Amino acid sequence: MNYDGLITIDSEICRKDGLCVRICPKVFTQAEPGAVPEVSRPEFCNDCGHCLLICPAGAIRHHNLEGRAVGEVEKDLLPSFRQVQEMVRARRSIRNFLDKPVERDVVEKVIDAARFAPSAKNTQSTRFIAVDNGETLRRIASMTAAWLGRSARKLRNPLVRAVYLMRGLTTKEEYSRWIGQFELTARNMEQGIDTILYRAPALVLFHADKRVRFAEANANLALQNATFAASALGLGTFYTGYVVSACARDRAIPDMLGVPKGHRVYAGMTLGHVKIGFSRWIDRNPARIDWI
């Protein structure tokens, strides 16, 4: 790839303050204080735009970011620590939803918040599939429950159990809980009780190319953004761990939803209007901190 002209500095308006060097020393260098900075290693650029945002003179041009919107931070809209603290305390997983659809423009607001999550080397690797078709949601729940049933049968195999325990992957008690929970969930679905999606009216799955480093971390960072955005919009959510696990081990659901080959579903969340919510929060275990 040719990096010539990727980033340029207009020496006529550059203030020579070296801010771009301080914000990104892996790309920019400055021969001496008061000199116009140089773009020494453009191949190391992650297209994050920090140099554009920090330059007070607007002297930097970035080919890959031409036409991107740049907005001023509305500082009066930023929450205080106390507000953030209350938000993270108050957020709960919700599994009781009104029989009411979530408008697509609202789902898109949640996803818009998700796309601003940090990602390793600014790969922005996460892609989204939003499902609000009732029949498709029922099929996803049913297929996930069926996968759990098959998994429970495999886990009952004494050899499989021995391997899990020998490798220290779980305890005897937890292993038994897995089987019991999987079988109960599959049995519930057979009786028309959805304990996979809890009849949520919308589902968002977060997927990415498996070749991207830290793709899973990127997806779950995006999901965390989405969770708080949904909460701010008055929506309930919960992490769809069973669906994510089923997608990771069986291509049936990803193929049905058109997830590209080579991509993996790394995270998922329901969205719905809250039927039963919470007006109180409960404390959690104290943080375990080792100061070094």
C-alpha positions in Angstrom: 0.0 0.0 0.0 1.3 3.5 -0.9 1.1 5.9 2.0 2.4 8.9 0.1 0.0 11.8 0.6 -2.1 10.0 3.3 -1.4 12.8 5.8 -0.2 16.2 4.9 0.6 19.4 6.9 0.1 22.9 5.5 3.3 24.6 6.6 1.8 28.0 5.9 -0.8 27.8 8.6 0.8 25.3 11.0 1.5 26.9 14.4 4.5 24.6 15.0 3.2 23.8 18.5 4.0 20.1 18.1 0.6 19.0 19.5 0.3 16.4 16.7 3.7 15.0 17.8 2.6 14.8 21.4 -0.7 13.2 20.6 0.7 10.7 18.1 4.5 10.3 18.3 4.4 7.1 16.3 3.4 9.0 13.1 4.6 12.5 13.6 8.0 13.9 14.5 9.5 17.4 15.0 13.1 18.1 14.3 13.2 20.8 17.0 10.8 23.0 18.9 9.3 25.6 16.6 9.8 23.5 13.5 7.0 22.3 11.3 6.2 18.7 12.3 6.8 15.9 9.8 4.7 12.9 8.9 7.5 10.4 9.4 5.6 7.1 9.6 2.2 7.3 8.0 2.1 3.5 7.7 1.5 3.4 11.5 -1.6 5.5 11.3 -4.8 4.0 12.6 -7.1 6.6 11.0 -8.4 7.6 14.4 -8.4 11.3 13.6 -6.8 12.5 16.8 -4.3 14.7 14.8 -7.2 16.5 13.1 -9.0 17.1 16.3 -6.0 18.4 18.2 -4.6 20.8 15.6 -5.9 24.3 16.4 -5.0 25.7 13.0 -6.6 23.0 10.9 -3.3 22.5 9.2 -3.6 18.7 8.9 -5.3 16.9 6.1 -6.0 13.1 6.2 -6.9 11.4 2.9 -8.8 8.6 4.5 -10.9 10.9 6.7 -11.9 13.5 4.1 -15.6 14.4 4.4 -15.9 12.9 7.9 -18.1 15.0 10.2 -16.3 16.7 13.0 -18.4 18.0 15.9 -17.7 20.2 18.9 -18.1 18.5 22.2 -21.2 19.9 24.0 -19.7 19.9 27.4 -22.9 21.0 29.1 -24.4 17.7 28.0 -21.7 15.5 29.5 -22.9 13.7 32.6 -21.2 14.2 36.0 -19.4 11.3 37.8 -22.4 11.1 40.1 -24.8 10.7 37.2 -22.6 8.1 35.5 -22.3 6.3 38.8 -26.1 6.2 39.3 -26.5 5.0 35.7 -24.2 2.0 36.1 -25.7 1.1 39.4 -29.3 1.4 38.1 -28.8 -0.6 34.9 -30.3 -4.1 35.3 -30.8 -7.0 32.9 -34.5 -6.9 31.9 -36.3 -10.1 30.8 -39.9 -8.8 31.0 -41.0 -6.8 27.9 -44.3 -5.2 26.8 -45.9 -6.7 23.7 -44.9 -3.6 21.8 -42.4 -3.3 18.9 -39.2 -1.1 19.2 -39.2 1.4 16.5 -36.4 0.9 14.0 -35.1 4.5 14.3 -34.7 3.8 18.1 -32.8 0.6 17.4 -30.6 2.6 15.0 -29.9 5.1 17.8 -28.7 2.3 20.0 -26.4 1.0 17.2 -25.2 4.5 16.5 -23.9 4.6 20.1 -22.3 1.2 19.7 -20.3 2.2 16.7 -18.5 4.9 18.8 -17.0 2.3 21.1 -13.2 2.0 21.2 -11.7 -0.8 19.1 -8.1 -2.1 19.0 -6.1 0.0 16.5 -9.3 1.7 15.5 -10.3 -1.3 13.3 -14.0 -0.6 13.9 -14.4 -4.2 13.1 -17.9 -4.8 14.6 -20.9 -5.2 12.3 -24.5 -5.4 13.4 -27.5 -7.5 12.6 -30.8 -6.2 13.9 -33.8 -8.6 14.0 -37.3 -7.4 14.7 -39.3 -10.0 12.7 -41.3 -12.0 15.1 -41.1 -15.3 13.2 -37.3 -15.0 12.9 -36.9 -14.2 16.6 -39.0 -17.3 17.4 -36.8 -19.4 15.1 -33.6 -18.1 16.7 -35.0 -18.9 20.2 -36.1 -22.4 19.1 -32.8 -23.2 17.3 -30.8 -22.0 20.3 -32.9 -24.2 22.7 -32.5 -27.2 20.4 -28.7 -26.6 20.4 -28.7 -26.5 24.2 -30.6 -29.8 24.3 -28.0 -31.4 22.1 -25.2 -30.0 24.2 -26.8 -31.4 27.4 -26.9 -34.9 25.8 -23.2 -34.6 24.9 -22.3 -33.3 28.4 -23.9 -36.4 29.9 -21.3 -38.6 28.2 -19.0 -39.8 30.9 -15.9 -39.3 28.7 -16.8 -35.7 27.9 -17.3 -35.1 31.6 -14.0 -36.6 32.5 -12.2 -34.4 29.9 -13.8 -31.2 31.3 -12.9 -32.1 34.9 -9.4 -33.4 34.1 -8.6 -30.1 32.3 -9.9 -28.1 35.2 -12.5 -26.3 32.9 -15.2 -26.5 35.6 -16.2 -28.2 38.8 -18.4 -31.2 39.3 -21.1 -28.9 40.8 -21.0 -26.4 37.9 -20.9 -29.2 35.3 -24.1 -30.6 36.7 -25.7 -27.1 36.7 -24.8 -26.7 33.1 -26.7 -29.9 32.2 -29.7 -29.0 34.3 -30.0 -25.5 33.0 -29.6 -26.6 29.4 -32.2 -29.3 29.7 -34.6 -27.0 31.5 -34.3 -24.3 28.8 -34.8 -26.9 26.0 -37.8 -28.4 27.8 -39.3 -24.9 28.4 -39.1 -24.1 24.7 -40.9 -27.4 23.9 -43.7 -26.2 26.2 -43.9 -22.8 24.6 -41.9 -21.0 27.3 -39.2 -18.8 25.8 -36.3 -18.5 28.3 -33.9 -17.7 25.5 -35.1 -14.3 24.2 -38.1 -14.0 26.6 -40.2 -12.8 23.7 -38.2 -9.6 23.3 -39.4 -7.7 20.2 -35.9 -7.0 18.9 -32.4 -8.5 18.9 -29.1 -7.1 17.9 -26.1 -9.4 17.2 -22.6 -8.1 17.0 -20.3 -9.9 14.5 -16.9 -9.5 12.9 -14.3 -11.1 10.8 -12.5 -13.7 12.9 -9.1 -12.7 11.4 -9.3 -9.3 13.1 -7.3 -9.2 16.3 -9.4 -8.4 19.4 -12.6 -8.7 17.4 -14.4 -10.2 20.4 -13.2 -7.4 22.7 -14.3 -4.8 20.2 -17.7 -6.3 19.8 -18.3 -6.4 23.6 -17.1 -2.9 24.0 -19.7 -1.9 21.4 -22.3 -3.8 23.2 -21.6 -2.0 26.5 -22.1 1.3 24.7 -25.3 0.0 23.3 -26.6 -1.2 26.6 -26.3 2.3 28.2 -27.7 4.0 25.2 -30.7 1.6 25.3 -31.2 2.3 29.0 -31.1 6.1 28.4 -33.9 5.6 25.8 -36.0 3.7 28.4 -35.5 0.3 26.9 -34.7 -3.0 28.6 -31.9 -5.3 27.5 -30.0 -8.4 28.5 -27.0 -10.2 27.1 -28.0 -13.2 25.0 -25.3 -15.5 26.0 -27.0 -18.7 24.9 -27.6 -17.3 21.4 -24.0 -16.2 21.2 -22.7 -19.6 22.3 -25.0 -21.4 19.8 -23.8 -19.2 17.0 -20.1 -19.9 17.9 -20.5 -23.6 17.8 -23.2 -24.1 15.1 -23.5 -22.2 11.8 -27.3 -22.8 11.6 -28.3 -19.4 13.1 -25.5 -17.3 11.5 -26.3 -18.9 8.1 -30.0 -18.1 8.5 -29.2 -14.5 9.3 -26.7 -14.0 6.5 -23.6 -13.7 8.7 -20.7 -13.8 6.2 -18.5 -16.8 6.1 -15.4 -16.1 8.2 -17.3 -13.9 10.6 -18.3 -14.9 14.1 -21.1 -13.6 16.3 -19.3 -12.2 19.4 -22.1 -10.6 21.3 -25.8 -10.1 21.4 -28.5 -8.1 23.2 -32.3 -8.0 23.3 -34.2 -4.7 23.1 -37.7 -4.1 24.4 -40.0 -1.8 26.2 -39.8 -2.6 29.9 -42.8 -4.4 31.5 -41.3 -5.0 34.9 -38.4 -2.7 35.9 -36.5 -1.8 39.0 -36.4 1.4 41.0 -33.7 0.3 43.4 -30.2 -1.1 43.0 -28.3 -3.6 45.1 -24.7 -3.5 46.0 -22.1 -5.9 44.5 -19.0 -7.5 45.8 -16.3 -4.9 46.7 -13.7 -4.4 44.1 -10.6 -6.6 44.6 -7.7 -4.2 44.0 -4.0 -5.1 44.2 -2.0 -1.9 44.3 1.5 -2.4 43.0 
